[in-house]
Amino acid sequence: VIIFSVLFHSLSLRSTMGAGRHPMAVFTTIVNNFPAAVRPALITRMARWAIPFSGTVRVSFRELSETRSKVVVPCQKPLQNHIKGVHAMAVAMAAETCTGFLFIMHVPNSHVPLLQDCKFSYRRPVSGDVVAEAVAGPKELEILRSIGKTIPKGDIIIPVTITDATGEAGKVTAELRWAWVPKKKEPKKPESGSKPPASSPPAGKE
């Protein structure tokens, strides 16, 4: 845990120096070079540390890259509804986490990622664990790779598919629109020891 925290803080510090990549994107890129068996656990730990609520809902990552994101929410008692399926809000959290982290993989540290709009349709009850998978195709990648470069401010819908333990999709459908805006520039602080500029005398007086 200590090594993990130091690594993430060092990435955060480095990313604040100019318009670099988001620290979570940098961390994920590094982890994706590790053996496949350990990647999901490390990315999940990072996600739960950065977004504590994802840990409350017990979201676990199976995959995360610039083109694909896949998470699972277990059908465990604390997350169940009155018919013993995954609660509707936990399903929504799976879709939000899945699309949000794929989006963050492309947002530079000079911008703020924001969820702008979301729509969910619960057509039939889900059964067992819920899996959400987001995939960025050529159309989405063209926009995502322009964030902060040719498109300083905008929004995008990240496609997501939700399935349950039966492997069937369509029981719950979701549409999430993510936006990015430039960070507000902090006013420059006067250098220590510098004197404030002298005020001009009132007009007509010397």
Helices and strands as residue ranges (DSSP letters): H 2-15, H 23-31, H 39-50, H 52-56, E 60-64, E 68-73, G 77-79, H 88-104, E 111-122, E 130-135, H 138-144, E 154-158, E 160-163, E 172-182
